[in-house]
Amino acid sequence: MSTAPSSSTAVPSSTATDAETLRRNRILSSKLYFDVPLSKVPLIYSPSYDIAFLGIEKLHPFDSSKWGRICRFLIAGGVLDNKCIIEPQEATKDDLLVVHSESYLNSLKSSLTVSIIIEVPPVALLPNCLVQQKVLHPFRKQVGGSILAAKLAKERGWAINVGGGFHHCSGDKGGGFCVYADISLCIHYAFVRLHITRVMIIDLDAHQGNGHEKDFSDDRRVYILDMYNPEIYPFDYEARRYVSQKVEVVVSHAIDSGTATDEYLAKLDEALKVAGCKFDPELVVYNAGTDILDGDPLGRLKISPDGITRRDEKVFRFARERNIPLVMLTSGGYMKSSARVIADSIENLSKKGLIDVVGSSGKV
């Protein structure tokens, strides 16, 4: 973690003070936090999350329909009642300006810029009004879900946004299919609206979370545990300097999935033990990417589906045993099987009593 003074303890200039006041006012006037009846469970999703437009979404390996498929698996399996799901509001420009610069948001009015960030070149040829509607609207809706999740976690002990986790995006730069910095936004809203002063990010996506690492590079209120494959994107060596606890994981091509899984989970056990001794958070933001799965074309970590289930259970136990509210975001995962694996993991969390997905209808 950077040794620079915390933004909460440094003596700010008048310009910095004005900027912080503006940020605070934007957060306080936002409509992204709203009261949710107890008949709903803290699982957040909207059909608007899913990206589908003339098949162009298939040009990127990310399964942009996985969010809806996760919920359909949960509903079909009797784990969740459709009526109990919470639909978030879409983040507005003012909401996004809490973290993002005006110049960055203006850059998204260029279809070419968006195509580079989401790594789908043909999007550059589309009118920006279509890009806003078919690509950026779903992302903004997921941002609203990530922000709301912190409020629900504080109230209920946990919340899952079936989406979000865009950890490659910082306040002034997107990349790696990440257009908006929902993790940074979620945390800044929690600082102001929930009066939380210490947040732990547990980032277990296969890729380094360079976006939130840059955003909180000089903020001691945020502790970052990042467990990632250093041999894949984004190779952001500057951001690695800002990681509080770095766990680099590389799997040999010769090793089998079972061994890789056992070694990974052993490293996670040790990492969580260390993190628990070093930092006492009031909120955990868990970036639960499934691109660590065996066979994922981008993650290359060879973890079994059962390993994902055990991983998620370990993180939830870490938080629940310490009575720390936990937000889970689904983040990366580049195989069709990811949706089923995530649904199975959520079902396991319910069976183990780590989450309660019983709504007013009594559906479990």
C-alpha positions in Angstrom: 0.0 0.0 0.0 1.2 3.5 -0.7 2.8 5.3 2.2 1.2 8.6 1.1 -1.1 10.2 3.6 -4.7 9.1 3.6 -7.2 11.3 1.8 -9.0 11.4 5.1 -6.0 12.7 7.1 -4.1 14.9 4.7 -4.5 18.6 4.9 -6.4 19.4 1.7 -6.0 22.4 -0.6 -9.1 24.5 -1.2 -9.5 22.9 -4.6 -9.4 19.4 -3.1 -11.9 20.5 -0.4 -14.2 21.8 -3.1 -13.9 18.6 -5.1 -14.6 16.5 -2.0 -17.7 18.6 -1.1 -19.0 18.2 -4.6 -18.5 14.5 -4.5 -20.3 14.3 -1.1 -23.2 16.3 -2.4 -23.5 14.1 -5.5 -23.6 11.0 -3.3 -26.1 12.5 -0.9 -28.5 13.5 -3.7 -28.2 10.2 -5.6 -31.3 8.0 -6.0 -29.2 4.8 -6.2 -29.8 4.0 -2.5 -33.4 3.3 -1.9 -35.4 1.3 0.7 -36.0 -2.3 -0.1 -38.9 -4.3 1.6 -37.9 -7.3 3.6 -40.0 -9.5 1.2 -37.0 -9.0 -1.2 -33.7 -10.8 -0.7 -30.4 -8.9 -1.1 -29.7 -10.4 -4.5 -29.7 -7.7 -7.2 -30.3 -8.2 -10.9 -32.1 -6.6 -13.9 -32.8 -8.1 -17.3 -31.1 -4.9 -18.5 -27.8 -6.4 -17.4 -27.6 -8.7 -20.3 -25.9 -7.4 -23.5 -27.3 -8.5 -26.8 -27.1 -6.6 -30.1 -27.1 -8.3 -33.5 -24.7 -10.9 -32.2 -21.8 -8.4 -31.9 -21.5 -9.3 -28.2 -20.3 -12.8 -29.3 -17.1 -11.2 -30.7 -15.8 -11.0 -27.2 -15.1 -14.1 -25.1 -17.0 -12.7 -22.1 -20.5 -14.4 -21.8 -22.6 -11.2 -21.8 -25.8 -13.2 -21.1 -24.4 -15.0 -18.0 -26.1 -12.7 -15.5 -29.6 -13.6 -16.6 -28.7 -17.3 -16.9 -27.4 -17.3 -13.3 -30.8 -16.1 -12.0 -32.7 -18.5 -14.3 -30.7 -21.4 -12.8 -31.4 -20.3 -9.3 -35.2 -19.9 -10.0 -35.4 -23.2 -11.9 -33.6 -25.0 -9.0 -36.0 -23.6 -6.4 -33.3 -21.6 -4.7 -34.8 -18.2 -5.4 -38.2 -16.7 -6.2 -38.2 -14.3 -9.1 -40.4 -11.9 -7.1 -37.7 -11.6 -4.4 -35.0 -10.3 -6.7 -34.1 -6.6 -6.4 -33.9 -4.4 -9.5 -31.5 -1.5 -9.2 -31.6 2.0 -10.7 -29.3 3.0 -13.5 -26.4 5.2 -12.5 -26.7 8.7 -13.9 -23.9 11.0 -15.1 -23.9 12.7 -11.7 -23.6 9.4 -10.0 -20.7 8.4 -12.2 -18.9 11.7 -11.6 -18.4 10.7 -8.0 -15.4 8.8 -9.2 -15.1 9.5 -13.0 -13.7 12.6 -14.6 -15.9 14.6 -16.9 -13.3 14.1 -19.7 -13.5 10.3 -19.3 -17.3 10.2 -19.4 -17.2 12.5 -22.5 -14.8 10.1 -24.2 -17.5 7.4 -24.1 -19.5 9.5 -26.6 -17.0 8.1 -29.1 -18.0 4.6 -30.3 -14.4 4.0 -31.2 -13.3 4.6 -27.6 -16.0 2.3 -26.3 -15.0 -0.4 -28.8 -11.4 -0.3 -27.5 -12.5 -0.6 -23.8 -14.8 -3.5 -24.4 -12.5 -5.1 -27.0 -15.1 -5.5 -29.7 -13.8 -3.5 -32.8 -17.0 -3.5 -34.8 -18.7 -1.4 -32.1 -16.6 1.5 -33.4 -18.8 1.5 -36.6 -22.1 1.9 -34.7 -23.8 5.2 -34.0 -23.1 6.2 -30.5 -26.8 6.5 -29.6 -27.0 2.7 -30.2 -23.8 2.1 -28.2 -25.2 4.0 -25.3 -28.5 2.1 -25.4 -27.2 -1.5 -26.1 -23.8 -1.5 -24.4 -23.4 1.4 -21.9 -26.9 1.3 -20.4 -26.5 -2.4 -19.2 -23.1 -1.4 -17.6 -24.7 1.6 -15.9 -27.5 -0.5 -14.6 -24.9 -3.0 -13.1 -23.1 0.0 -11.5 -26.3 0.9 -9.8 -26.6 -2.7 -8.5 -23.0 -2.6 -7.1 -23.6 0.7 -5.3 -27.0 -0.5 -3.8 -25.4 -3.8 -2.7 -23.3 -2.0 0.0 -26.5 -0.5 1.6 -28.2 -3.9 1.6 -25.1 -5.7 2.9 -25.0 -3.2 5.8 -28.7 -3.8 6.6 -28.8 -7.6 6.0 -25.2 -8.8 6.5 -24.6 -9.7 2.8 -25.7 -8.8 -0.7 -24.9 -10.2 -4.1 -25.0 -8.2 -7.3 -25.4 -10.7 -10.1 -23.1 -8.5 -12.2 -20.6 -5.8 -11.7 -17.0 -6.2 -10.6 -15.5 -4.1 -13.4 -12.1 -4.0 -11.7 -10.0 -2.8 -14.6 -11.7 0.6 -14.8 -10.4 3.5 -12.7 -11.7 7.0 -12.5 -10.0 8.2 -15.7 -9.5 5.0 -17.7 -11.4 1.9 -18.8 -10.2 -1.3 -20.3 -10.6 -5.1 -20.3 -14.4 -5.0 -20.8 -14.7 -2.6 -17.9 -16.3 0.8 -18.7 -17.2 2.1 -15.3 -15.4 1.8 -11.9 -18.3 0.2 -9.9 -16.1 -1.1 -7.1 -14.7 2.4 -6.4 -18.1 4.0 -6.7 -19.6 1.4 -4.3 -17.0 2.2 -1.7 -17.2 6.0 -2.0 -21.0 5.8 -1.5 -20.5 3.5 1.6 -18.0 6.1 3.0 -20.6 8.9 2.8 -24.0 7.2 3.1 -23.2 4.3 5.5 -20.5 6.1 7.5 -18.1 3.2 6.9 -14.4 4.1 7.4 -12.6 0.8 6.6 -13.2 -1.4 3.6 -11.4 -4.5 2.5 -11.5 -5.5 -1.2 -11.0 -9.3 -1.7 -10.3 -9.6 -5.4 -10.2 -13.2 -6.5 -10.8 -12.7 -10.3 -7.9 -14.3 -12.2 -6.8 -10.8 -13.4 -5.2 -8.1 -11.3 -7.7 -5.5 -10.2 -5.7 -2.5 -11.4 -8.6 -0.1 -11.6 -9.6 0.0 -8.0 -5.9 -0.3 -7.0 -5.2 3.0 -8.8 -8.3 4.7 -7.4 -7.3 3.9 -3.8 -3.6 4.2 -4.2 -3.2 6.7 -1.4 -6.2 5.9 0.7 -5.5 3.9 3.9 -9.2 3.4 4.5 -9.1 0.6 1.8 -7.2 -2.6 2.2 -6.7 -4.6 -1.0 -6.1 -8.4 -1.1 -5.6 -9.3 -4.7 -5.0 -12.9 -5.7 -4.3 -13.1 -9.4 -2.3 -14.6 -12.3 0.6 -12.2 -13.0 1.2 -13.8 -16.5 -2.0 -12.4 -18.0 -3.6 -9.0 -18.7 -3.3 -6.2 -17.5 0.4 -6.3 -16.6 -0.1 -3.1 -14.6 3.1 -2.9 -12.7 2.4 0.5 -11.3 -0.9 -0.6 -9.8 0.7 -3.6 -8.2 2.6 -1.2 -6.0 -0.7 -0.2 -4.4 -1.9 -3.7 -3.4 -1.9 -4.1 0.3 -1.6 -7.9 0.1 -0.5 -9.4 -3.2 -0.9 -13.2 -3.9 0.4 -14.2 -7.3 -0.8 -17.5 -8.6 0.7 -19.4 -11.6 -0.4 -22.9 -12.6 1.9 -25.2 -14.6 0.4 -26.7 -17.8 1.4 -30.1 -16.5 -0.5 -29.9 -13.2 -4.0 -31.4 -13.0 -7.1 -29.4 -11.9 -7.5 -31.2 -8.6 -3.9 -30.3 -7.5 -4.2 -26.8 -8.8 -7.5 -26.3 -6.9 -6.0 -27.6 -3.6 -3.0 -25.4 -3.9 -5.1 -22.4 -4.7 -7.4 -22.9 -1.8 -4.5 -23.4 0.6 -3.0 -20.1 -0.6 -6.4 -18.4 -0.1 -6.7 -19.8 3.5 -3.3 -18.3 4.3 -4.1 -15.0 2.6 -7.4 -14.6 4.5 -5.7 -15.4 7.8 -3.0 -12.7 7.1 -5.6 -10.2 6.0 -7.7 -10.8 9.1 -4.7 -10.0 11.3 -3.6 -6.9 9.4 -6.9 -5.1 8.9 -10.3 -4.8 10.6 -12.8 -3.8 7.9 -16.4 -2.6 8.4 -17.3 -3.8 4.9 -15.9 -6.5 2.5 -16.2 -6.1 -1.2 -15.7 -9.5 -2.8 -14.8 -9.6 -6.5 -15.7 -13.2 -7.3 -14.6 -13.7 -10.8 -15.0 -17.2 -12.2 -12.3 -16.9 -14.8 -10.1 -19.0 -12.6 -12.0 -22.0 -13.8 -10.2 -24.9 -15.5 -10.5 -24.3 -19.3 -11.1 -20.6 -19.1 -9.3 -19.2 -22.2 -8.1 -16.0 -20.4 -7.6 -16.9 -16.7 -5.4 -20.0 -17.1 -5.6 -21.1 -13.5 -7.3 -24.5 -13.8 -9.6 -24.4 -10.7 -12.4 -26.9 -10.6 -16.1 -25.9 -10.3 -16.1 -27.4 -6.8 -13.1 -25.2 -6.0 -15.1 -22.1 -6.9 -17.8 -23.2 -4.5 -15.3 -23.8 -1.7 -13.5 -20.5 -2.5 -16.8 -18.5 -2.2 -17.7 -20.3 1.0 -14.3 -19.5 2.6 -14.7 -15.8 1.8 -18.3 -15.7 3.1 -17.2 -17.5 6.3 -14.3 -15.0 6.7 -16.8 -12.1 6.7 -19.7 -13.8 8.6 -17.6 -15.1 11.4 -16.4 -11.5 12.0 -19.9 -10.0 11.5 -18.6 -7.9 8.6 -21.1 -7.0 5.9 -20.1 -8.5 2.5 -20.8 -7.4 -1.0 -20.2 -10.1 -3.7 -19.8 -9.1 -7.4 -19.6 -11.7 -10.1 -16.9 -10.1 -12.3 -15.0 -12.0 -15.0 -15.7 -15.5 -16.4 -15.3 -16.4 -20.0 -17.0 -19.8 -20.4 -20.7 -20.7 -20.8 -20.3 -23.0 -17.8 -19.6 -20.0 -15.5 -23.3 -19.2 -15.0 -24.0 -22.7 -13.7 -21.0 -22.7 -11.5 -22.0 -19.3 -9.9 -25.6 -20.5 -9.4 -24.3 -23.7 -7.7 -22.1 -21.7 -5.5 -24.9 -19.4 -4.4 -27.1 -22.5 -3.7 -24.2 -23.9 -1.5 -24.0 -20.6 0.4 -27.7 -20.9 1.1 -27.5 -24.5 2.2 -24.5 -23.8 4.5 -26.5 -21.0 6.2 -24.1 -18.2 5.0 -26.8 -16.4 3.2 -30.6 -16.4 3.6 -32.5 -16.3 0.4 -36.0 -16.8 1.9 -38.4 -14.0 0.8 -41.9 -13.3 2.1 -43.2 -16.1 -0.1 -41.2 -18.6 1.9 -39.4 -19.8 -1.2 -35.9 -21.1 -0.4 
